[in-house]
Amino acid sequence: MAHKQLVPGIMQLYVDIEFKGSHTQFYDKFNIRYYITILMKYLWSIPSYKKSIHHQSNNQQLFLRFINMLLNDSIYLLDESLSKLVEIREFQQISENPSQWSALTEEQRKEKTEGNSRNERMVKSFMQLANETVNMLHYLSSELVTPFMREEMVERLASMLDYFLAQLAGPRSIHLKVKQPERYNFDPRKLLSDLVDIYINFGVSQIFVE
């Protein structure tokens, strides 16, 4: 019974939390979804539950909504995290340059320091979940390609991969080079490797290639 009910129940929760309705809903959903991704990763390692995930991929209504939310989270969390890493790098450069830092007023230094602390807290949290959502796309795409190739999904998926590959490997990647990136749960090599693997996994489909 658990094999039949647990996986669809978890996927439904991942979707339904989007509409929780509390005033802290937006951030609450990410905390809850983080633990869902951890549980899903564990279930994927158990053959009977992996089989259930495969079975649910044929449930067009639920699985489509699930992977749509998964894509939404991946795009938002990665975009926010990378943009804040750019700001953290800028702060590190200014604060470590004596002439630039001393040229600021005490109020400006306080404002920048507080803003950087907020950015660091947000990136640590968002990047942690972003890593897990990308990881889920990574292992799902290794065996489940067809569900992602629906017309309403494939273009968004390709655009997402193109955009973040450019961010991590293109000319602008220099702006992501912060000191001690591990403090922010940021491993650009691992993230880039996962995204490339996802690209390759979906590349077996002519629909994706076109």
Backbone torsions as a table, in degrees:
resi	resn	phi	psi	omega
1	MET	NA	-43.8	-179.0
2	ALA	-60.4	-38.8	-179.7
3	HIS	-60.7	-33.6	-176.4
4	LYS	-83.5	-31.5	-171.5
5	GLN	-100.8	-30.4	-172.0
6	LEU	-64.7	-50.3	-175.8
7	VAL	-63.3	-51.3	177.9
8	PRO	-62.7	-31.9	177.9
9	GLY	-65.0	-41.8	178.7
10	ILE	-66.6	-42.9	178.7
11	MET	-63.2	-40.3	179.3
12	GLN	-64.6	-40.0	177.7
13	LEU	-63.1	-41.5	178.9
14	TYR	-57.6	-39.2	179.6
15	VAL	-75.0	-48.7	-172.1
16	ASP	-65.9	-28.5	-178.0
17	ILE	-63.8	-18.1	176.2
18	GLU	-61.8	-25.7	-173.5
19	PHE	-117.8	34.3	-176.4
20	LYS	-61.7	-40.4	171.2
21	GLY	95.4	-4.7	179.4
22	SER	-82.0	167.1	-177.9
23	HIS	-70.6	-17.9	177.0
24	THR	-103.5	17.6	-173.8
25	GLN	-52.8	-44.4	-172.4
26	PHE	-58.7	-45.2	-178.3
27	TYR	-85.0	-30.8	177.7
28	ASP	-59.0	-39.8	-175.4
29	LYS	-62.7	-33.7	-179.8
30	PHE	-69.3	-40.1	178.1
31	ASN	-62.2	-44.5	-179.4
32	ILE	-67.8	-42.8	-179.1
33	ARG	-66.1	-28.9	176.8
34	TYR	-59.1	-47.0	-179.0
35	TYR	-69.6	-30.5	175.7
36	ILE	-65.2	-42.1	179.7
37	THR	-64.2	-36.7	177.6
38	ILE	-64.5	-43.7	179.2
39	LEU	-65.8	-42.1	179.2
40	MET	-62.5	-39.3	178.9
41	LYS	-62.5	-39.6	177.7
42	TYR	-66.0	-45.0	-179.2
43	LEU	-63.3	-34.5	179.1
44	TRP	-61.5	-26.5	-178.5
45	SER	-81.3	-8.1	-179.5
46	ILE	-105.8	116.7	-173.1
47	PRO	-49.6	-43.5	-176.8
48	SER	-65.5	-36.6	179.3
49	TYR	-79.1	-32.7	174.5
50	LYS	-61.7	-39.9	176.9
51	LYS	-60.7	-38.1	178.3
52	SER	-66.5	-38.1	177.1
53	ILE	-64.6	-42.2	175.9
54	HIS	-59.0	-43.3	-179.4
55	HIS	-62.7	-41.8	-178.5
56	GLN	-68.4	-22.2	178.3
57	SER	-65.2	-16.0	176.1
58	ASN	-87.4	-9.3	176.5
59	ASN	-83.2	88.9	-169.7
60	GLN	-57.6	-41.7	-176.3
61	GLN	-65.8	-52.9	-176.6
62	LEU	-71.0	-48.5	-174.0
63	PHE	-67.3	-35.9	178.2
64	LEU	-64.5	-42.8	177.8
65	ARG	-65.6	-38.1	-179.9
66	PHE	-63.6	-50.3	-177.5
67	ILE	-72.9	-24.6	174.7
68	ASN	-65.8	-44.4	176.7
69	MET	-65.4	-37.2	178.9
70	LEU	-63.0	-42.7	176.5
71	LEU	-65.2	-43.7	178.7
72	ASN	-56.8	-45.6	-179.8
73	ASP	-64.6	-44.8	-179.0
74	SER	-59.3	-46.0	-178.3
75	ILE	-64.9	-49.4	-176.8
76	TYR	-65.0	-49.3	-175.5
77	LEU	-65.3	-41.9	178.8
78	LEU	-68.0	-43.4	-178.6
79	ASP	-63.0	-46.1	179.2
80	GLU	-64.1	-43.8	-178.2
81	SER	-63.5	-46.0	-177.9
82	LEU	-67.3	-38.5	179.3
83	SER	-66.3	-36.6	178.4
84	LYS	-74.2	-29.9	174.6
85	LEU	-63.6	-36.2	175.7
86	VAL	-60.5	-43.6	-180.0
87	GLU	-68.0	-37.1	177.5
88	ILE	-63.7	-41.9	178.3
89	ARG	-62.0	-42.5	178.9
90	GLU	-61.2	-41.8	178.2
91	PHE	-63.9	-43.5	180.0
92	GLN	-59.9	-41.8	-179.3
93	GLN	-66.1	-42.6	-178.8
94	ILE	-70.1	-46.0	-175.2
95	SER	-68.4	-22.8	-179.3
96	GLU	-96.9	2.7	176.0
97	ASN	-105.5	103.8	-173.9
98	PRO	-53.9	-41.7	-177.4
99	SER	-68.6	-40.6	179.0
100	GLN	-69.1	-42.5	-177.3
101	TRP	-67.2	-42.3	-178.9
102	SER	-71.2	-20.0	179.0
103	ALA	-74.1	-16.1	178.9
104	LEU	-83.8	152.6	174.3
105	THR	-74.7	164.5	178.6
106	GLU	-60.2	-37.9	179.1
107	GLU	-65.9	-40.2	178.9
108	GLN	-66.1	-41.0	178.3
109	ARG	-64.0	-40.3	178.1
110	LYS	-63.3	-44.8	-179.2
111	GLU	-62.5	-43.6	-179.6
112	LYS	-68.4	-38.2	179.9
113	THR	-66.3	-44.0	178.5
114	GLU	-65.7	-40.1	177.7
115	GLY	-63.7	-38.8	179.2
116	ASN	-67.5	-37.4	178.0
117	SER	-63.0	-40.8	177.2
118	ARG	-63.8	-43.4	178.8
119	ASN	-61.1	-42.3	-179.4
120	GLU	-63.7	-43.2	179.2
121	ARG	-63.2	-42.8	-177.8
122	MET	-66.8	-44.1	-177.7
123	VAL	-64.8	-42.0	178.9
124	LYS	-56.3	-44.5	-178.0
125	SER	-73.7	-50.0	-176.4
126	PHE	-66.9	-39.4	-178.6
127	MET	-68.7	-32.7	177.2
128	GLN	-60.5	-45.5	179.1
129	LEU	-74.4	-36.6	178.3
130	ALA	-58.4	-41.6	178.6
131	ASN	-60.1	-40.0	-178.3
132	GLU	-73.3	-37.3	178.4
133	THR	-67.6	-40.1	177.0
134	VAL	-65.9	-40.0	177.9
135	ASN	-61.8	-37.8	178.0
136	MET	-65.6	-43.1	175.2
137	LEU	-60.0	-35.2	-178.5
138	HIS	-63.8	-51.4	-176.5
139	TYR	-78.5	-31.4	176.3
140	LEU	-65.0	-42.3	-177.9
141	SER	-69.9	-16.7	179.0
142	SER	-70.3	-20.9	-177.8
143	GLU	-132.8	-19.4	-176.0
144	LEU	-122.1	91.0	-178.1
145	VAL	-96.6	-45.4	-172.5
146	THR	-54.1	-44.0	-178.6
147	PRO	-59.9	-27.0	-179.6
148	PHE	-82.9	-10.0	-174.0
149	MET	-94.0	12.3	175.3
150	ARG	-67.1	149.2	-173.9
151	GLU	-53.9	-40.4	-175.9
152	GLU	-77.1	-5.8	-175.2
153	MET	-114.4	-39.0	-167.0
154	VAL	-65.1	-37.1	-178.9
155	GLU	-67.7	-41.0	177.5
156	ARG	-63.3	-40.7	-179.7
157	LEU	-63.1	-47.4	-179.9
158	ALA	-63.2	-41.7	179.9
159	SER	-63.4	-41.2	179.0
160	MET	-61.4	-48.0	-178.8
161	LEU	-63.8	-43.1	178.5
162	ASP	-59.4	-45.6	-175.5
163	TYR	-63.8	-48.2	-175.1
164	PHE	-77.7	-28.5	172.2
165	LEU	-63.6	-39.5	177.9
166	ALA	-66.1	-39.7	179.4
167	GLN	-64.1	-39.8	-174.3
168	LEU	-87.6	-25.5	-175.0
169	ALA	-121.0	-7.5	-178.1
170	GLY	-87.1	-173.3	-177.4
171	PRO	-58.3	-31.7	-176.9
172	ARG	-77.2	-6.5	-178.5
173	SER	-62.8	-22.4	178.5
174	ILE	-59.2	-30.3	-177.3
175	HIS	-75.8	-6.2	178.9
176	LEU	-98.2	1.1	-175.6
177	LYS	-82.0	82.8	177.9
178	VAL	-91.7	160.8	175.3
179	LYS	-75.8	140.9	179.7
180	GLN	50.1	60.3	-178.2
181	PRO	-58.4	-25.2	179.8
182	GLU	-63.5	-24.1	176.5
183	ARG	-61.0	-26.1	-176.4
184	TYR	-106.5	15.9	-177.9
185	ASN	59.0	31.0	-176.1
186	PHE	-108.6	111.7	176.5
187	ASP	-122.2	87.6	-172.9
188	PRO	-59.4	-34.6	179.7
189	ARG	-66.6	-43.8	179.0
190	LYS	-66.0	-43.7	-179.5
191	LEU	-63.2	-44.8	178.8
192	LEU	-64.1	-40.9	178.6
193	SER	-61.3	-42.7	179.3
194	ASP	-63.9	-43.7	-179.6
195	LEU	-64.3	-39.6	177.4
196	VAL	-64.8	-42.2	177.9
197	ASP	-60.9	-41.8	178.4
198	ILE	-61.5	-42.8	177.1
199	TYR	-57.3	-46.0	-179.2
200	ILE	-66.2	-42.6	-179.8
201	ASN	-58.7	-45.2	-179.2
202	PHE	-77.5	-16.8	-178.5
203	GLY	-66.5	-12.5	177.5
204	VAL	-72.7	-15.6	180.0
205	SER	-94.4	126.4	177.5
206	GLN	-63.4	-31.5	178.5
207	ILE	-60.1	-43.7	-179.8
208	PHE	-67.8	-43.3	-178.1
209	VAL	-61.4	-39.0	-178.8
210	GLU	-73.1	NA	NA
